[in-house]
Amino acid sequence: VQLVESGGRLVQAGDSLRLSCEASGTTRSWSIGWFRQAPGKEREFVAASFRGQREYYRDSVKGRFTISRDNSKNTVFLQMNGLQPEDTAVYYCAAGSTLILSSVRSQDAYRWWGQGTLVTVSS
């Protein structure tokens, strides 16, 4: 499976942005996660769709970010509202076919990764 992210760009604080992650094959029942890596920091969990059944978010993005899926297009979206400078990072999507619920926030649980898309939020 190949994953291709798109949608990252330079925005102003308070703006909205929607990232897309398109998979080369069907991922309907897979878990898809979004992670991000800010300059000089480790990559961190942002949001995940666990097998298309439930969604999970890191606390700092709850209420601002929404993960959704269009299975007909093998695409997962990350709608980001109220962006802040601290959201600046390279955003990666990742997929896993055998995740268990307890590992949904763990990078090691995802087997396939995209190349990342840069989101820059200016103040």
Secondary structure as GFF3:
##gff-version 3
##sequence-region A 1 123
A	DSSP	beta_strand	3	6	.	.	.	ID=ss1
A	DSSP	beta_strand	10	12	.	.	.	ID=ss2
A	DSSP	beta_strand	17	23	.	.	.	ID=ss3
A	DSSP	beta_strand	31	37	.	.	.	ID=ss4
A	DSSP	beta_strand	44	50	.	.	.	ID=ss5
A	DSSP	beta_strand	54	57	.	.	.	ID=ss6
A	DSSP	three_ten_helix	59	61	.	.	.	ID=ss7
A	DSSP	beta_strand	65	70	.	.	.	ID=ss8
A	DSSP	three_ten_helix	71	73	.	.	.	ID=ss9
A	DSSP	beta_strand	75	80	.	.	.	ID=ss10
A	DSSP	three_ten_helix	85	87	.	.	.	ID=ss11
A	DSSP	beta_strand	89	96	.	.	.	ID=ss12
A	DSSP	three_ten_helix	101	103	.	.	.	ID=ss13
A	DSSP	three_ten_helix	107	109	.	.	.	ID=ss14
A	DSSP	beta_strand	112	113	.	.	.	ID=ss15
A	DSSP	beta_strand	117	122	.	.	.	ID=ss16
###
